[in-house]
Amino acid sequence: MPRVLIVSNRLPITTEVTDEAITFTNASGGLATGLRGAHERSGGLWIGWPGIPSPLPEPQRAQLAQQLRDRGIVPVHLTGEELREYYEDFSNGVVWPLFHYLLDRLPLGPTAWETYRRINQRFADETAASYQPGDVIWVHDYQLMLVPGMLRQRLPDARIGFFLHIPFPAAEIFRILPWRREILQGLLGADLVGFHTYSYLQHFSVAVGELAGMDPEDDGVWLDERRVQFGVFPMGVDAEYFRQLATSTAVLDASAELISQAAGRTIFLGVDRLDYTKGIPRRLMAFEALLRDDPSLHDRVRLVQVAVPSRETVASYQDFRKDVEELIGRINGAYGTLSAVPIHYLYQSVAPEQLVALYRAADVMLVTPLRDGMNLVAKEYVASRVDDDGVLVLSEFAGAVDELREAVVVNAYDVDGLTAAMRQALEMPLAERRERMRAMRRRVAAYDVHRWANHFVGALSEETPSERRAMPEVMLRATIARLRELSPLAILLDYDGTLVPIARTPAEAGPDAELLELIAALTRRPDTMVLLVSGRARDTLDSWFGQLSIELWAEHGVWHKRTGPSPWIPALPVPGCEWMEATRTLMEEFALATPGAVVETKSSSIAWHYRLAGRGLGRAQARELRVALSRSLVGSEAEIIEGKKVLEVRPRGATKAAVVQNLLSRDPSPAGIVAFGDDRTDEEMFAALPSNAVDIHVGPGASLAKHRLRHPAAVRTFLTALLN
């Protein structure tokens, strides 16, 4: 197992510093529990904030660093002001509400973005300083979303993973962030980006496509010569720990006491951080409606609401606590008696034994967040129900719902629906309760927090699908030197994406003066033939390059024009194009229904471009159009090809391979050929090249070519060096 460097905002221990001593207490949260095994087994390091604002006196700081290092921990020190700005103001003041869809909670005043960026850089610097070749780096959560990209700049060959523990929002929500591109670039510094659910992964993929201008697949995206994988890893709980605790004498005695105190009442339980995302007010209102609608329940039900203190110094959380407690007071005032109240409210942290006793005693567990990345409380309740009894009422907006489908699933915004779910739980027969609970317990036990951690580290440690890396400087010089010695030399050049970047529309990609001069200089090189091989129409290539002494190949090799004032001639027998009118009509219909899509008609082919369309709609419409075209073209002499954000219908046999075949027919044993291309149509050209040719793929993506340059600017640099 490789050494794992875990990077998180908080460390797995709580640190207390006094004048007399430094003491440490192990944290009991799900993240600390799940990662402790990977941390210890791999002999790795855990990098994070130790929980005490700096500055400490230097002797204590050095002593703390040494004691933490002995535990495999590297501290990242933060001042009180840095903690407030990076953690409270930006991470929890901006990212937290936005990612949970609560836009009314976003601040109106200045944000602390620069502090967030600076602290992320500090975490990255500490991690890079601790890194050794072969280590695996695992970065956690929304407080550190820039760290993977910062590490990638420092450690280009490191294996870096990132896991987001909260929801990733829909692209239309995420685009609200002014720093959306920086955050996406930070996350894409990782080799593996993990999420709790597939829907979060899909949201991220759409954001990468629409807001970062990339072309992701369902499970990842190519960046230059590197692939970033996207994965789903639903975090679990330590099921065996909860099982053992649930069967301990202390917990059994405590749960029996709770049941006795309830005096036959059905116990509803809520356990939440006191946070506005947890849906506590709506839950209380639904419970109030249950009491109001059925007076016979007043003495038959009890709600125990545990509210764990959270961000107590933040004014909005103080106001939220006040609202919750006033609501509880109103309900208890309306439905309580001198001897009992319907809601028992605990504003406090709860020890594990007391928590599991509550789980064992509760007949109905209410987990009703408005939005939650996973919600481990639901899984803890299930893991603790060793008696296979109890009902889980679970919000459809919690990530856990994907795994716990046997719960009573509710819309947490629907107060009436919540009330109905509580009534359903009250009336559910024992046999049904046990059938549902057994199924959930099997799933929670099978994919626990340890398996989650091992799954992620295992996936991160695996080799991802790789591309050939861009040619290093030594290989570049050697390749150019070899080509200089070859005479004659044929240079085959694709245009869009190879000599110029892909433009927003086909009409915007005309050549600049620098490119025209470069191509002209290549034609003046002795014994050098330049062939421009493009999918563009004849008229376009003529208007752009007709004045140069180069061969032009238009529409993927259908039309050919030799150097000088030569006419265009068909390079292969041009078949009948009876299919073109129906194809154009179909493409235009789809373009009308796809804002941003345009149809380009050439002499022998028709292209449907959707680069300006919304990514999701464009891809969906392209799939539908391809199906419709496939039906329409049955029995015709046409075929469909896919390029970068384009579907094209062309005559069968019209491929760039025909250009290579034509070249070889003139000289079966050429001294030298070098070919450049960037998309799928150029793969046909690469496949037809003789073995001694130099083939160069431009940009990301898998390719048959043996060499790679990163972008069109690198192609121009290569060709300029060939001249010099």
C-alpha positions in Angstrom: 0.0 0.0 0.0 1.5 3.4 -0.9 1.9 6.0 1.8 -1.2 8.1 2.0 -1.1 11.9 2.7 -4.5 12.9 4.0 -5.2 16.7 3.7 -8.3 18.0 5.5 -9.3 21.2 7.3 -9.3 19.5 10.7 -7.1 16.9 12.1 -8.3 13.6 13.5 -7.4 14.8 17.0 -8.5 17.6 19.3 -5.5 19.6 20.7 -5.4 21.5 24.0 -2.5 23.6 24.9 -1.9 24.9 28.4 1.1 26.4 30.2 1.7 23.0 31.7 1.2 20.5 28.8 -0.1 19.8 25.4 -2.8 17.1 25.3 -4.5 15.3 22.5 -7.9 13.6 22.2 -8.9 11.4 19.3 -11.8 12.8 17.3 -14.9 10.5 17.0 -16.4 11.8 13.7 -17.0 9.7 10.6 -14.1 11.1 8.6 -11.6 10.6 11.4 -12.8 7.0 12.0 -12.8 6.1 8.3 -9.4 7.5 7.4 -7.5 6.5 10.6 -7.0 3.0 9.3 -5.6 4.2 5.9 -3.4 6.7 7.7 -1.9 4.2 10.1 -1.6 1.2 7.8 0.2 3.2 5.1 2.5 4.9 7.5 1.3 8.2 6.0 0.7 11.7 7.2 -2.4 13.7 8.1 -2.1 17.4 7.2 -4.5 19.9 8.7 -5.3 22.6 11.2 -4.7 21.4 14.9 -7.7 23.3 16.2 -6.0 26.1 18.0 -5.5 29.6 16.6 -2.0 30.7 16.2 0.3 32.3 17.2 1.7 30.0 19.9 5.0 30.9 21.6 7.8 29.5 19.6 8.9 26.8 22.2 5.3 25.5 22.4 4.9 25.7 18.6 8.0 23.6 18.1 6.9 21.1 20.9 3.5 20.8 19.3 5.0 20.2 15.8 7.2 17.5 17.2 4.5 15.7 19.1 2.2 15.8 16.1 4.9 14.6 13.8 5.4 11.6 16.1 1.7 10.8 15.5 2.1 11.1 11.7 0.5 14.6 11.7 1.6 17.8 10.1 0.0 21.0 11.4 -1.1 23.9 9.3 -1.3 26.9 11.5 -4.0 29.6 11.2 -4.4 32.8 13.0 -7.8 33.7 14.5 -8.4 36.3 11.7 -7.4 33.8 9.0 -9.7 31.2 10.5 -12.6 33.6 10.5 -12.1 34.7 6.9 -11.2 31.4 5.3 -13.4 29.1 7.3 -16.4 31.1 8.6 -16.7 33.9 6.0 -15.9 32.0 2.8 -16.1 28.3 3.3 -19.2 28.4 5.5 -20.5 31.8 4.6 -20.4 31.4 0.8 -19.6 27.8 -0.3 -21.8 26.0 2.2 -25.1 27.8 1.5 -24.5 27.9 -2.2 -23.7 24.2 -2.5 -26.8 23.5 -0.4 -29.1 25.6 -2.7 -29.9 28.1 0.1 -29.2 31.3 -2.0 -30.9 33.6 0.5 -28.1 32.8 2.9 -25.4 34.2 0.7 -23.7 37.3 2.0 -24.4 40.7 0.4 -21.1 42.3 1.5 -17.4 41.6 0.6 -16.2 38.0 0.7 -12.9 36.5 1.8 -11.9 34.8 -1.5 -8.3 36.0 -1.3 -7.9 34.6 2.2 -9.5 31.3 1.1 -7.0 31.1 -1.8 -4.0 32.0 0.4 -4.9 29.4 3.0 -5.4 26.8 0.3 -1.9 27.6 -0.9 -0.6 27.1 2.6 -2.1 23.7 2.8 -0.7 22.8 -0.6 2.8 24.1 0.4 2.8 22.0 3.6 1.7 18.9 1.6 4.3 19.4 -1.1 7.0 19.7 1.5 6.0 16.4 3.0 5.5 14.6 -0.3 7.8 11.7 -1.3 7.7 10.0 -4.8 5.1 7.2 -4.7 2.9 8.9 -2.1 -0.8 9.1 -2.7 -2.4 12.5 -1.7 -6.1 12.6 -0.7 -7.6 16.1 -0.2 -10.9 16.5 1.5 -13.9 18.8 1.2 -15.1 22.2 0.3 -12.6 24.2 2.4 -9.7 23.0 0.2 -11.0 22.9 -3.3 -8.0 24.8 -4.7 -5.4 22.5 -3.2 -5.4 19.8 -5.9 -4.6 22.3 -8.7 -1.9 24.0 -6.6 -0.3 20.6 -5.8 -0.5 19.7 -9.5 1.7 22.7 -10.4 4.3 21.7 -7.8 4.0 17.9 -8.2 3.0 17.2 -11.8 3.5 13.4 -11.5 1.8 12.9 -8.1 -1.3 10.8 -7.6 -3.9 13.3 -6.2 -7.4 12.5 -5.1 -10.2 14.8 -3.9 -13.4 13.9 -2.1 -16.3 16.3 -1.7 -18.3 15.5 1.4 -21.2 18.0 0.7 -23.4 18.1 -2.4 -22.1 19.5 -5.7 -24.8 21.8 -6.9 -26.4 22.0 -10.4 -24.4 24.0 -12.8 -27.0 26.7 -12.9 -26.5 27.2 -9.1 -22.7 26.8 -9.2 -22.3 29.4 -12.0 -23.4 32.0 -9.4 -19.9 31.9 -7.9 -17.7 34.6 -9.4 -14.7 32.2 -8.8 -16.3 29.2 -10.5 -13.5 28.7 -13.0 -10.8 28.9 -10.4 -12.6 26.3 -8.2 -13.1 23.9 -11.2 -9.5 24.3 -12.2 -8.5 23.6 -8.6 -10.6 20.4 -8.4 -9.4 19.2 -11.8 -5.8 19.2 -10.5 -6.8 15.8 -9.0 -6.5 12.5 -10.8 -9.7 11.3 -9.1 -12.6 13.5 -7.9 -15.1 11.6 -5.7 -18.7 12.3 -4.7 -21.3 10.6 -2.5 -23.8 10.2 -5.3 -24.1 9.9 -9.0 -26.2 13.1 -9.2 -23.4 15.1 -7.6 -21.0 13.7 -10.2 -23.3 14.6 -13.0 -23.7 18.2 -11.7 -19.9 18.4 -11.6 -19.5 17.0 -15.1 -22.0 19.5 -16.5 -20.2 22.4 -14.8 -16.9 21.3 -16.2 -18.4 21.2 -19.7 -20.4 24.4 -19.6 -18.4 26.6 -17.2 -14.8 25.5 -17.9 -15.3 25.0 -21.7 -14.2 21.3 -21.7 -15.7 18.2 -23.1 -16.1 15.7 -20.3 -17.4 12.2 -20.6 -19.7 10.6 -18.0 -16.8 9.4 -15.8 -14.0 11.9 -16.5 -12.3 14.4 -18.7 -9.0 14.6 -20.6 -6.7 17.6 -19.8 -3.7 17.8 -22.1 -2.1 14.4 -21.6 -3.8 13.7 -18.3 -7.2 12.1 -17.5 -9.2 13.2 -14.5 -11.5 10.4 -13.3 -14.9 11.2 -11.7 -16.2 8.5 -9.3 -19.0 7.8 -6.8 -18.0 6.6 -3.4 -20.9 6.8 -0.9 -19.4 7.2 2.5 -20.4 4.7 5.2 -20.2 4.5 9.0 -18.3 2.1 11.2 -21.1 -0.4 11.3 -19.3 -2.9 13.5 -18.5 -0.2 16.1 -22.2 0.8 16.3 -23.3 -2.9 16.4 -21.0 -3.6 19.4 -22.0 -0.4 21.2 -25.7 -1.1 20.6 -25.3 -4.5 22.4 -23.3 -3.2 25.3 -24.7 -3.3 28.8 -24.4 0.4 29.3 -26.4 1.2 26.1 -29.0 -1.4 26.8 -29.6 -0.1 30.3 -29.7 3.5 29.0 -32.1 2.7 26.2 -34.4 0.8 28.6 -34.4 3.8 30.9 -35.4 6.1 28.0 -38.2 3.7 26.9 -39.4 3.6 30.5 -39.5 7.4 30.8 -41.5 7.5 27.6 -44.3 5.6 29.4 -45.6 3.8 26.4 -45.3 6.8 24.0 -43.9 6.3 20.5 -40.5 8.1 20.4 -39.6 10.2 17.4 -36.0 11.2 17.3 -34.0 13.9 15.5 -30.2 14.3 15.8 -28.7 17.2 13.9 -26.1 19.9 14.0 -28.1 23.1 14.6 -27.7 24.2 11.0 -30.3 25.7 8.6 -29.7 22.9 6.1 -31.1 20.2 8.4 -34.7 21.1 8.0 -35.4 21.3 11.7 -38.2 24.0 11.6 -40.2 22.1 9.0 -39.8 18.9 10.9 -41.2 20.6 14.1 -44.1 22.1 12.1 -44.9 18.7 10.7 -44.9 17.2 14.2 -47.1 20.1 15.4 -49.6 19.3 12.6 -49.6 15.6 13.7 -50.6 16.7 17.2 -53.2 19.2 15.9 -54.8 16.8 13.5 -55.2 14.0 15.9 -55.7 14.9 19.6 -55.6 11.3 20.6 -51.8 11.4 19.9 -51.0 14.0 22.5 -50.3 11.3 25.1 -49.0 8.7 22.6 -46.0 10.4 20.9 -42.8 12.2 22.0 -40.2 13.9 19.9 -36.7 14.0 21.2 -34.7 16.6 19.2 -30.9 16.7 19.8 -29.4 19.9 18.4 -25.6 19.8 18.4 -24.1 23.3 18.8 -22.6 24.6 15.6 -20.9 27.9 14.7 -22.2 29.5 17.9 -20.3 32.8 17.3 -21.9 33.4 13.9 -24.9 35.8 14.1 -27.0 34.0 11.6 -26.7 30.7 13.6 -27.6 32.5 16.8 -30.7 33.8 15.1 -31.5 30.4 13.8 -31.2 28.8 17.2 -33.5 31.5 18.6 -36.1 30.7 15.9 -35.9 26.9 16.6 -36.2 27.3 20.3 -39.1 29.7 20.1 -40.9 27.2 17.8 -40.4 24.4 20.2 -41.6 26.6 23.1 -44.8 27.5 21.2 -45.5 23.8 20.4 -44.8 22.7 24.0 -46.9 25.5 25.3 -49.9 24.5 23.1 -49.8 20.8 23.6 -47.9 20.2 26.8 -49.3 19.4 30.3 -48.0 19.9 33.8 -46.6 16.3 33.7 -45.3 16.1 30.1 -44.3 18.1 27.0 -44.4 16.6 23.4 -40.9 17.8 22.4 -37.8 17.1 24.5 -35.0 19.4 23.3 -31.3 19.0 24.0 -28.9 21.7 22.8 -25.7 19.8 23.4 -23.2 17.4 22.1 -24.0 13.8 22.9 -21.5 11.1 23.9 -21.5 8.0 21.7 -23.1 5.7 24.3 -25.9 8.2 24.9 -26.4 8.6 21.2 -26.7 4.9 20.5 -29.0 4.5 23.4 -31.3 7.1 21.8 -31.1 5.2 18.5 -32.0 2.0 20.3 -35.0 3.6 22.0 -36.3 5.6 19.1 -39.3 4.0 17.3 -39.0 6.5 14.4 -35.8 8.3 13.2 -36.4 11.6 11.5 -33.6 12.6 9.1 -35.1 15.4 7.0 -32.5 17.8 5.8 -33.3 20.3 3.1 -30.0 19.2 1.4 -27.3 17.0 2.7 -24.2 15.5 1.0 -24.8 12.1 2.7 -26.1 12.2 6.3 -24.4 9.6 8.4 -27.0 9.9 11.2 -29.4 7.8 9.0 -26.7 5.1 8.6 -25.8 5.2 12.3 -29.4 4.6 13.3 -29.7 1.7 10.9 -26.4 0.2 12.1 -27.5 0.5 15.7 -30.9 -1.3 15.2 -29.6 -4.8 15.9 -33.2 -5.7 16.8 -34.2 -5.1 13.1 -36.9 -2.7 14.3 -37.6 1.0 13.9 -38.6 3.2 11.0 -36.3 5.6 9.2 -38.0 8.7 7.7 -35.5 10.1 5.2 -35.4 13.2 3.1 -35.0 12.7 -0.6 -32.5 15.5 -0.5 -30.0 13.5 1.6 -27.3 11.6 -0.3 -28.1 8.5 1.9 -31.4 8.1 0.1 -29.7 6.4 -2.9 -28.7 3.5 -0.6 -31.5 3.5 1.9 -34.5 3.2 -0.3 -36.4 1.1 2.2 -36.8 4.2 4.4 -40.0 6.2 4.2 -38.8 8.8 1.7 -40.1 12.3 2.0 -39.8 15.8 0.4 -38.3 17.7 3.3 -39.9 21.0 2.1 -43.4 19.5 2.2 -44.7 19.9 5.7 -47.9 18.0 4.9 -45.9 15.2 3.4 -43.7 15.0 6.5 -46.8 14.8 8.7 -48.1 12.0 6.5 -44.8 10.1 6.7 -44.8 10.4 10.5 -48.3 8.9 10.5 -47.2 6.1 8.2 -44.3 5.3 10.5 -46.7 5.2 13.5 -49.0 2.8 11.7 -46.4 0.5 10.0 -46.8 -3.2 11.0 -43.9 -4.9 12.8 -43.3 -7.3 9.9 -42.9 -4.5 7.4 -40.7 -2.5 9.8 -38.3 -5.5 10.1 -38.3 -6.3 6.4 -37.3 -2.7 5.6 -34.7 -2.5 8.4 -33.0 -5.8 7.6 -32.4 -4.7 4.0 -30.9 -1.4 5.1 -28.8 -3.0 7.8 -27.3 -5.4 5.2 -26.3 -2.6 2.9 -24.9 -0.4 5.7 -22.8 -3.3 7.0 -21.5 -4.3 3.6 -20.3 -0.9 2.6 -19.0 0.6 5.8 -16.6 3.6 6.3 -13.5 1.3 6.1 -14.6 -0.1 2.7 -15.3 3.4 1.5 -11.8 4.6 2.4 -10.2 1.4 0.8 -12.3 1.8 -2.3 -11.2 5.4 -2.8 -7.5 4.8 -2.1 -7.6 1.7 -4.3 -9.2 3.6 -7.2 -6.7 6.5 -6.8 -3.8 4.1 -6.7 -4.8 2.4 -10.0 -3.3 3.5 -13.2 -5.9 5.6 -15.1 -6.3 5.4 -18.8 -3.3 7.3 -20.1 -2.3 9.2 -23.1 1.0 9.7 -24.7 2.5 12.7 -22.9 3.4 15.8 -24.9 6.8 15.4 -26.4 9.5 16.4 -23.9 12.1 19.0 -25.1 14.7 16.3 -25.8 12.4 14.3 -28.1 11.2 17.5 -29.8 14.7 18.5 -30.7 15.5 15.0 -31.9 12.4 14.7 -34.0 12.9 18.1 -35.6 16.6 17.3 -36.3 15.6 14.0 -38.0 12.9 15.7 -40.1 15.4 18.4 -41.2 17.6 15.6 -42.7 14.8 14.1 -44.8 14.4 15.1 -48.4 11.9 15.4 -49.9 9.6 16.1 -46.9 5.8 16.1 -47.0 4.0 18.0 -44.3 0.3 17.2 -43.8 -1.6 19.7 -41.8 -5.1 19.6 -40.4 -6.5 23.1 -39.8 -9.2 23.6 -37.1 -7.8 22.6 -33.7 -4.3 22.0 -35.2 -3.1 25.3 -36.6 -5.7 27.4 -34.9 -7.8 26.9 -31.8 -11.3 25.6 -32.2 -13.5 28.8 -32.7 -17.0 29.5 -31.4 -18.3 29.2 -35.0 -16.7 27.9 -38.2 -16.7 31.4 -39.7 -14.6 32.8 -36.9 -11.5 30.6 -37.4 -9.8 32.3 -40.3 -6.0 32.3 -40.4 -4.0 35.2 -39.0 -1.1 36.9 -40.8 1.5 35.0 -38.7 0.1 31.6 -39.7 0.0 32.6 -43.4 3.6 33.7 -43.3 4.7 30.5 -41.5 3.0 28.3 -44.1 4.5 30.4 -46.9 8.0 30.0 -45.3 7.5 26.2 -45.3 6.7 26.2 -49.0 10.0 28.0 -49.6 11.9 25.4 -47.8 13.8 23.2 -50.3 12.2 19.9 -51.3 9.2 20.5 -49.0 5.6 19.8 -49.9 2.8 21.3 -47.7 -0.6 19.7 -47.8 -3.5 21.3 -46.0 -6.0 18.5 -45.2 -9.3 19.9 -43.8 -13.0 19.2 -43.5 -13.6 22.7 -44.7 -15.4 23.6 -47.9 -13.5 24.3 -51.1 -14.5 28.0 -51.3 -13.3 28.6 -47.7 -9.9 27.0 -48.3 -9.5 28.9 -51.5 -10.3 32.2 -49.9 -7.9 31.6 -47.0 -5.0 29.8 -48.7 -5.4 30.0 -52.4 -2.6 32.4 -52.8 -0.1 30.0 -51.2 1.9 27.3 -53.0 0.4 24.4 -51.1 -1.9 21.5 -51.9 -5.4 21.9 -50.6 -7.6 18.9 -49.7 -11.2 19.9 -48.9 -14.1 18.1 -47.3 -12.0 15.3 -45.8 -10.3 14.4 -49.0 -13.2 14.6 -51.4 -11.7 17.6 -53.4 -8.1 18.2 -54.3 -6.3 21.2 -55.6 -2.6 21.2 -56.5 -0.3 24.1 -56.0 -0.7 27.1 -58.2 -3.7 28.2 -60.2 -5.1 24.7 -60.5 -8.8 23.8 -60.6 -10.4 21.7 -57.9 -10.8 18.1 -59.0 -12.6 15.2 -57.2 -10.1 13.0 -55.5 -12.5 10.1 -55.7 -15.6 9.4 -57.8 -18.2 11.7 -56.4 -21.4 9.6 -55.8 -24.9 10.9 -56.2 -25.9 13.0 -53.2 -29.6 12.3 -53.2 -29.4 12.1 -49.5 -28.3 15.7 -49.0 -31.6 17.5 -49.2 -33.3 15.2 -46.6 -30.2 15.4 -44.4 -30.1 19.2 -44.6 -33.8 19.4 -43.7 -33.4 17.1 -40.7 -30.3 19.0 -39.5 -32.1 22.4 -39.8 -35.1 21.1 -37.8 -32.7 20.0 -35.0 -30.9 23.3 -35.2 -34.2 25.2 -34.7 -34.8 23.2 -31.5 -31.2 23.6 -30.3 -30.2 27.3 -29.6 -26.6 27.8 -30.7 -26.5 25.0 -33.3 -25.8 25.8 -36.9 -25.9 23.9 -40.2 -22.9 24.1 -42.6 -23.6 22.9 -46.2 -20.6 21.9 -48.4 -20.6 20.6 -51.9 -20.4 16.9 -50.8 -21.2 16.9 -47.1 -23.3 18.7 -44.5 -22.2 19.5 -40.9 -24.3 20.2 -37.8 -22.2 22.3 -35.4 -23.3 22.6 -31.7 -20.3 24.3 -30.1 -22.4 27.2 -29.0 -25.3 25.1 -27.7 -25.6 24.4 -24.0 -23.5 21.3 -23.3 -26.3 19.1 -22.0 -28.8 20.1 -24.6 -26.2 20.0 -27.4 -25.0 16.5 -26.5 -28.6 15.2 -26.1 -29.7 16.7 -29.4 -26.6 15.3 -31.2 -27.4 11.8 -29.9 -31.0 12.2 -31.1 -29.9 13.6 -34.5 -27.5 10.8 -35.0 -30.3 8.3 -34.5 -32.6 10.1 -36.9 -29.8 10.4 -39.5 -29.0 6.7 -39.2 -32.6 5.9 -40.1 -32.7 8.4 -42.9 -29.4 7.3 -44.5 -30.2 3.5 -44.6 -29.3 2.3 -48.1 -27.5 5.5 -49.1 -23.9 6.1 -50.0 -23.4 8.4 -47.1 -21.9 7.9 -43.5 -22.0 9.9 -40.3 -18.8 11.1 -38.6 -18.4 12.8 -35.3 -15.9 15.5 -34.6 -15.4 18.1 -31.9 -19.0 19.4 -31.3 -20.0 18.5 -34.8 -21.9 15.8 -36.6 -21.2 15.5 -40.3 -22.7 13.4 -43.1 -20.3 12.7 -46.0 -19.9 10.3 -48.9 -18.6 6.9 -47.9 -14.9 6.6 -48.6 -14.3 10.4 -48.2 -11.6 10.1 -45.5 -8.3 11.8 -44.9 -6.7 8.4 -45.5 -7.4 9.0 -49.2 -4.9 11.9 -49.0 -2.2 9.6 -47.7 -3.0 7.0 -50.4 -2.8 9.7 -53.1 0.5 10.9 -51.8 1.9 7.4 -51.7 0.7 6.7 -55.2 3.0 9.4 -56.4 6.0 8.1 -54.3 5.5 4.7 -52.7 8.7 5.1 -50.6 8.8 8.8 -49.5 11.8 10.0 -47.6 9.8 11.8 -45.0 6.2 12.5 -44.0 5.0 14.4 -40.9 1.3 14.7 -40.2 -0.6 16.8 -37.6 -4.2 16.4 -36.5 -6.5 16.8 -33.5 -9.7 14.9 -33.9 -11.3 11.6 -35.0 -11.2 12.4 -38.7 -7.4 12.7 -38.4 -7.1 9.2 -36.9 -8.0 7.9 -40.4 -5.0 9.8 -41.7 -2.7 8.5 -39.0 -3.8 4.9 -39.6 -2.9 5.2 -43.3 0.6 6.6 -42.8 3.7 4.4 -43.5 5.6 3.2 -40.5 8.5 5.6 -41.0 6.2 8.7 -40.9 6.0 11.0 -37.9 2.4 11.4 -36.6 1.6 14.1 -34.1 -1.7 14.4 -32.3 -2.6 17.9 -31.1 -4.4 18.4 -27.7 -6.0 15.9 -25.3 -7.7 12.6 -26.1 -6.6 9.1 -27.1 -4.9 8.8 -30.5 -3.1 6.4 -32.8 -0.4 8.9 -33.2 2.9 8.2 -31.5 3.6 11.8 -30.6 1.7 14.6 -29.0 1.8 18.4 -28.9 -0.5 20.2 -26.4 -2.1 22.9 -28.5 -2.0 24.8 -31.9 0.6 27.2 -30.5 3.0 24.3 -29.9 2.4 23.1 -33.5 3.5 26.6 -34.8 6.5 26.5 -32.6 7.4 23.0 -33.9 7.1 24.2 -37.6 9.1 27.3 -36.9 11.9 25.2 -35.4 11.8 23.0 -38.5 12.5 26.1 -40.6 15.4 27.2 -38.4 
